[in-house]
Amino acid sequence: MSTIHHLHYVKSGSGLTVPSGDVLQAKLNSMELSPGDTVRMIDGALFGRVVSNFTDFDHQNTEEFCKEIVKHEKGLALMRMIGGKLHFIQYVYCDRRIVKENGDTAYQVLGVAFGEPVWVNVDDSYRCYNRDCYDSDKAAYTHGHQLWPLVC
């Protein structure tokens, strides 16, 4: 049976944020994580799913489910923050944050290698945005990095 673990937001200069760095690592290390578990923020927002290895599929994104996803159009625009500006990298199928049993985390995007779906690690300077929104107003994404008020 899977367990839901909870993280609390931490105070920062801009309000409450998701924990990161040593604070996040300490909180995750204090949890007894097992593959199939879920880590959520205290308000219920998904932080990540627990897997044994970064290459593993999870119970939500099974290998069969991912094989079906990659048959369709890539629905997300992968962007990277460089020098305070967002830069388009490529289109991807979906993204996820995962947590290993030892507390290590990874942000990943779904791609294809040798005809099979694979999860690829990207660092925290990358973010995914809805492809249709990006395609309809590229300037809003590439010339400004404050996308919070942007609604598609």
C-alpha positions as CSV (number, residue, x, y, z in Angstrom):
1,M,0.0,0.0,0.0
2,S,1.4,3.4,-0.9
3,T,1.8,6.2,1.6
4,I,1.3,10.0,1.1
5,H,4.0,12.1,2.7
6,H,3.6,15.8,3.2
7,L,6.1,18.7,2.9
8,H,5.5,22.2,4.4
9,Y,6.2,25.3,2.5
10,V,9.1,27.5,3.7
11,K,9.3,31.3,4.1
12,S,11.4,33.1,1.6
13,G,11.7,36.8,0.5
14,S,8.8,36.3,-1.9
15,G,6.5,34.5,0.5
16,L,6.0,30.8,0.9
17,T,7.9,28.5,-1.5
18,V,8.6,24.8,-2.0
19,P,11.6,23.7,0.1
20,S,14.8,23.2,-1.8
21,G,18.5,22.4,-1.2
22,D,19.5,21.2,2.2
23,V,16.1,22.0,3.8
24,L,14.4,19.7,1.2
25,Q,17.0,17.0,1.6
26,A,16.6,17.0,5.4
27,K,12.8,16.7,5.2
28,L,12.9,13.9,2.6
29,N,15.6,12.0,4.6
30,S,13.3,12.1,7.7
31,M,10.6,10.3,5.7
32,E,10.4,6.5,5.2
33,L,10.0,6.5,1.4
34,S,9.0,3.5,-0.6
35,P,8.4,3.1,-4.3
36,G,4.8,3.9,-5.1
37,D,4.6,6.5,-2.3
38,T,3.6,10.1,-3.1
39,V,5.1,13.3,-1.7
40,R,2.6,16.2,-1.6
41,M,2.8,19.7,-0.3
42,I,0.7,20.4,2.8
43,D,-2.0,21.9,0.6
44,G,-2.2,18.7,-1.5
45,A,-0.2,19.9,-4.5
46,L,1.9,17.1,-5.9
47,F,5.6,17.4,-5.3
48,G,6.7,14.1,-6.7
49,R,6.3,10.3,-6.8
50,V,8.7,7.9,-5.2
51,V,10.6,5.5,-7.5
52,S,13.6,3.1,-7.0
53,N,15.6,4.5,-9.9
54,F,15.4,7.7,-11.9
55,T,14.8,5.7,-15.0
56,D,11.7,3.9,-13.6
57,F,8.2,4.4,-14.7
58,D,5.8,5.1,-11.7
59,H,2.4,3.7,-10.9
60,Q,0.7,6.8,-12.5
61,N,2.9,7.0,-15.6
62,T,3.3,3.3,-16.3
63,E,5.4,2.1,-19.3
64,E,2.2,1.2,-21.2
65,F,0.7,4.7,-20.5
66,C,3.9,6.4,-21.7
67,K,4.0,4.3,-24.8
68,E,0.5,5.6,-25.6
69,I,1.5,9.3,-24.8
70,V,4.4,9.2,-27.3
71,K,2.1,8.2,-30.1
72,H,0.6,11.7,-30.0
73,E,1.9,15.3,-30.5
74,K,4.3,16.7,-27.9
75,G,2.1,18.9,-25.7
76,L,4.6,20.9,-23.7
77,A,7.2,23.5,-24.5
78,L,10.4,22.9,-22.5
79,M,12.0,26.2,-21.6
80,R,15.2,27.1,-19.8
81,M,15.9,30.2,-17.7
82,I,19.2,31.7,-18.8
83,G,20.3,35.1,-17.6
84,G,16.8,36.0,-16.4
85,K,15.1,35.1,-19.7
86,L,13.3,32.0,-20.8
87,H,14.6,30.2,-23.9
88,F,12.8,27.6,-25.9
89,I,14.6,24.3,-25.9
90,Q,12.3,21.8,-27.5
91,Y,8.8,20.2,-27.4
92,V,8.3,17.3,-25.0
93,Y,5.4,14.9,-24.1
94,C,5.1,15.5,-20.4
95,D,7.1,16.2,-17.2
96,R,7.3,14.9,-13.7
97,R,9.2,15.3,-10.4
98,I,10.3,12.1,-8.8
99,V,11.9,11.2,-5.5
100,K,14.1,8.2,-4.9
101,E,13.9,6.2,-1.7
102,N,17.1,7.8,-0.4
103,G,15.6,11.3,-0.8
104,D,17.3,12.4,-4.1
105,T,15.0,14.3,-6.4
106,A,14.9,14.8,-10.2
107,Y,12.8,16.9,-12.6
108,Q,12.3,14.9,-15.8
109,V,10.7,15.2,-19.2
110,L,9.4,12.3,-21.3
111,G,11.1,11.7,-24.6
112,V,11.8,8.9,-27.0
113,A,15.1,7.0,-27.5
114,F,15.4,4.1,-29.9
115,G,11.6,4.1,-30.4
116,E,10.9,3.7,-26.6
117,P,9.7,6.3,-24.1
118,V,12.4,7.4,-21.6
119,W,12.5,9.9,-18.8
120,V,15.3,12.4,-19.1
121,N,16.6,14.4,-16.2
122,V,16.7,18.2,-16.6
123,D,17.9,20.6,-13.9
124,D,15.7,23.1,-12.0
125,S,16.4,25.9,-14.5
126,Y,14.0,24.1,-16.9
127,R,10.2,24.4,-16.9
128,C,7.5,23.1,-19.1
129,Y,4.6,25.2,-20.4
130,N,1.5,24.3,-22.4
131,R,2.5,24.1,-26.1
132,D,-0.7,25.8,-27.4
133,C,-0.2,28.7,-25.0
134,Y,3.5,29.0,-26.0
135,D,2.7,28.8,-29.7
136,S,0.0,31.4,-29.5
137,D,2.2,34.0,-27.7
138,K,5.9,33.2,-27.9
139,A,6.9,36.8,-27.0
140,A,5.3,36.5,-23.6
141,Y,7.5,33.5,-22.8
142,T,10.8,34.5,-24.4
143,H,10.9,38.2,-23.5
144,G,9.6,38.1,-20.0
145,H,10.0,35.5,-17.2
146,Q,7.0,36.6,-15.1
147,L,4.4,34.1,-16.4
148,W,2.2,33.9,-13.3
149,P,-0.4,36.3,-14.6
150,L,-0.4,34.7,-18.0
151,V,-3.6,32.7,-18.6
152,C,-4.1,30.6,-21.6
